[in-house]
Amino acid sequence: MGQPVASRGRTATPTLGKAMLNKYARAFFTRVLTPFAAFLIRRGVSPDTVTLLGTAGVIAGALVFYPRGELFWGTIVITLFVFSDLVDGNMARQLGRSSRWGAFLDSTLDRVADGAIFGGFALWYAGGGNDIVLCAVSIFCLTSGQVVSYTKARGESIGLPVAVNGLVERAERLVISLVAAGLAGMHKFGVPGIQYLLPVALWIVAVGSLVTLIQRVVTVRRESAEADAAAASESTTQNSGTAS
């Protein structure tokens, strides 16, 4: 999921792996994983295959463990597969590949992974977690996250820059939720009171996602008005020049 810009030909978008590792940790793990990436290349494994396997691992961690209330172990599994973000990008750089298909695959599977994570939370609260409100909040986090991503993609598809850094974008949504889930899962190991971290995190993500959605909609409305005004002004100037 989410190869770097140079290797996969996509615009700069924070991925889960990049968000969970600071620049120094990323540099360290990149060096560590380079021989492994080279080994996979020699074995004929493609970056796309690693991307698919990484997404499958995230889905398994979210939909196998979370609905059973195994928040800690589910987060551990998801975190392990986050390293596919670094491996597939490393492989693509070594191969010198930059493809539109890779960028499309990354973005599509990112949405699938997001849906699995928040869907897993929703299933837990609809079942053993026994909290219909938090189930609804989880579903809102899932839906709003998808719409936030769509607004940027749609705005860019009609030629607008969508130049806004939202309050809670994809990286923030996932890091906040996964860190809280992992810590909340430690309640089963006897850590008292920590189970409340995930509900608090989900509410933060829900409110932050709503604010981010509003920010993007307002930005697209302003940019589209400016673009329309600029186009109208250019048309008027051209007509005046033709008339003269």
C-alpha positions as CSV (number, residue, x, y, z in Angstrom):
1,M,0.0,0.0,0.0
2,G,1.2,3.5,-0.8
3,Q,4.6,3.5,-2.6
4,P,6.6,6.7,-2.6
5,V,6.1,9.3,-5.3
6,A,9.2,8.6,-7.3
7,S,8.6,4.9,-7.5
8,R,5.0,4.7,-8.2
9,G,4.1,7.9,-10.0
10,R,1.4,9.3,-7.7
11,T,1.0,12.6,-6.0
12,A,2.4,13.1,-2.6
13,T,-0.1,11.5,-0.2
14,P,0.8,10.4,3.3
15,T,0.5,6.6,3.7
16,L,-0.1,4.6,6.8
17,G,3.5,3.3,6.8
18,K,5.0,6.7,6.4
19,A,2.8,8.2,9.1
20,M,3.6,5.6,11.7
21,L,7.4,6.0,11.2
22,N,9.2,9.3,11.5
23,K,11.8,10.2,8.9
24,Y,14.7,8.8,10.8
25,A,12.9,5.5,11.4
26,R,11.8,5.3,7.8
27,A,15.4,5.8,6.7
28,F,16.6,3.1,9.1
29,F,13.9,0.6,7.9
30,T,14.5,1.4,4.3
31,R,18.2,0.4,4.7
32,V,17.2,-2.7,6.6
33,L,14.5,-3.7,4.1
34,T,16.5,-3.0,0.9
35,P,18.2,-6.4,0.8
36,F,14.8,-8.1,1.4
37,A,13.3,-6.0,-1.4
38,A,16.2,-7.0,-3.7
39,F,15.6,-10.7,-2.7
40,L,12.0,-10.5,-3.7
41,I,12.9,-8.9,-7.0
42,R,15.4,-11.7,-7.7
43,R,12.6,-14.2,-6.9
44,G,10.4,-12.5,-9.5
45,V,8.0,-10.9,-7.0
46,S,6.5,-7.6,-8.3
47,P,5.8,-4.5,-6.2
48,D,2.1,-4.9,-7.0
49,T,2.2,-8.4,-5.5
50,V,3.6,-6.9,-2.3
51,T,1.0,-4.2,-2.3
52,L,-1.8,-6.8,-2.6
53,L,-0.3,-9.0,0.1
54,G,0.1,-6.0,2.4
55,T,-3.5,-5.0,1.9
56,A,-4.6,-8.6,2.5
57,G,-2.7,-8.6,5.8
58,V,-4.4,-5.4,7.0
59,I,-7.8,-6.8,6.0
60,A,-7.1,-10.0,8.0
61,G,-5.9,-8.1,11.0
62,A,-8.9,-5.9,11.0
63,L,-11.7,-8.3,10.1
64,V,-10.4,-11.4,11.9
65,F,-9.2,-9.9,15.2
66,Y,-11.2,-6.7,15.7
67,P,-14.7,-8.2,15.6
68,R,-13.7,-10.6,18.3
69,G,-12.4,-7.8,20.5
70,E,-8.7,-8.8,20.0
71,L,-7.8,-5.1,19.5
72,F,-4.1,-5.5,20.6
73,W,-3.3,-8.5,18.3
74,G,-5.3,-7.1,15.4
75,T,-3.3,-3.9,15.6
76,I,0.0,-5.8,15.8
77,V,-0.9,-7.7,12.7
78,I,-1.9,-4.6,10.8
79,T,1.3,-2.8,11.9
80,L,3.5,-5.7,10.7
81,F,1.9,-5.4,7.2
82,V,2.4,-1.7,7.2
83,F,6.0,-2.4,6.3
84,S,4.8,-3.4,2.9
85,D,4.5,0.4,2.3
86,L,8.3,0.5,2.5
87,V,9.0,-2.8,0.8
88,D,7.0,-2.2,-2.4
89,G,8.2,1.3,-2.8
90,N,11.8,0.1,-2.3
91,M,11.3,-2.5,-5.0
92,A,9.8,-0.1,-7.4
93,R,12.8,2.3,-7.0
94,Q,15.3,-0.5,-7.5
95,L,13.4,-1.5,-10.7
96,G,13.2,2.1,-11.8
97,R,9.5,1.8,-12.3
98,S,6.9,4.7,-12.3
99,S,3.5,3.6,-13.4
100,R,0.0,5.1,-13.4
101,W,-1.3,1.6,-12.8
102,G,0.8,1.3,-9.6
103,A,-0.6,4.7,-8.4
104,F,-4.1,3.6,-9.1
105,L,-3.7,0.3,-7.4
106,D,-2.2,1.9,-4.3
107,S,-5.0,4.4,-4.0
108,T,-7.7,1.8,-4.5
109,L,-6.3,-0.6,-2.0
110,D,-5.7,2.1,0.5
111,R,-9.5,2.7,0.5
112,V,-10.1,-1.0,0.9
113,A,-7.7,-1.2,3.9
114,D,-9.4,1.8,5.5
115,G,-12.8,0.3,5.1
116,A,-11.6,-3.0,6.7
117,I,-10.2,-1.2,9.8
118,F,-13.2,0.9,10.6
119,G,-15.5,-1.9,9.5
120,G,-13.7,-4.2,12.1
121,F,-14.4,-1.6,14.8
122,A,-18.0,-1.4,13.8
123,L,-18.4,-5.1,13.9
124,W,-16.9,-5.3,17.3
125,Y,-19.3,-2.6,18.7
126,A,-22.2,-4.2,17.0
127,G,-21.4,-7.5,18.6
128,G,-19.4,-8.2,21.7
129,G,-18.6,-4.6,22.3
130,N,-22.3,-4.0,22.7
131,D,-22.4,-0.3,21.9
132,I,-24.6,0.8,19.0
133,V,-23.5,4.4,19.3
134,L,-19.8,3.6,18.8
135,C,-20.8,1.2,16.0
136,A,-22.5,4.2,14.3
137,V,-19.4,6.4,15.0
138,S,-17.2,3.7,13.5
139,I,-19.4,3.6,10.4
140,F,-19.3,7.4,10.1
141,C,-15.5,7.3,10.4
142,L,-15.4,4.8,7.5
143,T,-17.8,6.7,5.3
144,S,-16.4,10.2,6.0
145,G,-12.9,9.0,5.4
146,Q,-13.9,7.7,1.9
147,V,-15.7,10.9,1.1
148,V,-12.8,13.1,2.2
149,S,-10.5,11.2,-0.1
150,Y,-13.1,11.4,-2.9
151,T,-13.5,15.2,-2.6
152,K,-9.8,15.7,-3.2
153,A,-9.6,13.2,-6.1
154,R,-12.8,14.7,-7.7
155,G,-11.6,18.2,-7.3
156,E,-8.2,17.4,-8.9
157,S,-10.0,15.5,-11.7
158,I,-11.7,18.8,-12.8
159,G,-8.5,20.7,-12.8
160,L,-8.5,22.2,-9.3
161,P,-5.5,22.1,-6.9
162,V,-7.6,21.5,-3.8
163,A,-4.9,23.3,-1.9
164,V,-5.8,22.6,1.7
165,N,-4.3,20.6,4.5
166,G,-7.3,19.1,6.4
167,L,-7.5,18.9,10.1
168,V,-7.6,15.0,10.1
169,E,-6.5,13.4,6.8
170,R,-5.9,9.7,6.1
171,A,-2.7,9.3,7.9
172,E,-4.0,11.0,11.1
173,R,-7.2,9.0,11.0
174,L,-5.4,5.7,10.9
175,V,-2.6,6.5,13.3
176,I,-5.0,7.9,16.0
177,S,-7.3,4.9,15.6
178,L,-4.7,2.2,15.4
179,V,-2.6,3.5,18.3
180,A,-5.7,3.8,20.5
181,A,-6.9,0.3,19.4
182,G,-3.6,-1.3,20.3
183,L,-3.4,0.4,23.7
184,A,-7.1,-0.3,24.4
185,G,-6.5,-4.0,23.7
186,M,-4.0,-4.1,26.6
187,H,-7.0,-4.0,28.9
188,K,-7.1,-7.8,28.4
189,F,-3.7,-7.9,29.9
190,G,-4.9,-6.2,33.1
191,V,-4.2,-2.6,32.3
192,P,-7.1,-0.7,34.0
193,G,-9.2,2.0,32.3
194,I,-7.2,1.9,29.0
195,Q,-10.1,0.4,27.1
196,Y,-11.7,3.9,26.9
197,L,-9.0,5.1,24.6
198,L,-10.5,3.7,21.4
199,P,-14.0,5.3,21.9
200,V,-12.3,8.6,22.6
201,A,-10.2,8.2,19.5
202,L,-13.1,7.3,17.3
203,W,-15.0,10.4,18.4
204,I,-11.9,12.5,17.6
205,V,-11.6,11.0,14.2
206,A,-15.3,11.4,13.4
207,V,-15.3,15.1,14.4
208,G,-12.0,15.7,12.7
209,S,-13.1,14.0,9.5
210,L,-16.3,16.1,9.4
211,V,-14.2,19.3,9.8
212,T,-11.8,18.1,7.1
213,L,-14.7,17.4,4.7
214,I,-16.1,20.8,5.2
215,Q,-12.6,22.4,4.7
216,R,-12.2,20.5,1.4
217,V,-15.7,21.4,0.1
218,V,-15.2,25.0,1.0
219,T,-11.8,25.0,-0.7
220,V,-13.2,23.4,-3.9
221,R,-16.1,25.9,-4.0
222,R,-13.7,28.8,-3.7
223,E,-11.2,27.4,-6.2
224,S,-13.9,26.6,-8.7
225,A,-15.3,30.1,-8.4
226,E,-11.9,31.6,-9.0
227,A,-11.3,29.3,-12.0
228,D,-14.6,30.2,-13.5
229,A,-14.0,33.9,-13.0
230,A,-10.5,33.6,-14.6
231,A,-12.0,31.7,-17.6
232,A,-14.7,34.3,-18.0
233,S,-12.1,37.1,-17.8
234,E,-9.9,35.4,-20.4
235,S,-12.9,34.9,-22.7
236,T,-13.9,38.6,-22.4
237,T,-10.3,39.7,-23.2
238,Q,-10.1,37.4,-26.2
239,N,-13.5,38.7,-27.5
240,S,-12.4,42.3,-27.0
241,G,-9.2,41.6,-28.9
242,T,-11.1,40.0,-31.8
243,A,-13.5,42.9,-32.0
244,S,-10.7,45.4,-32.2
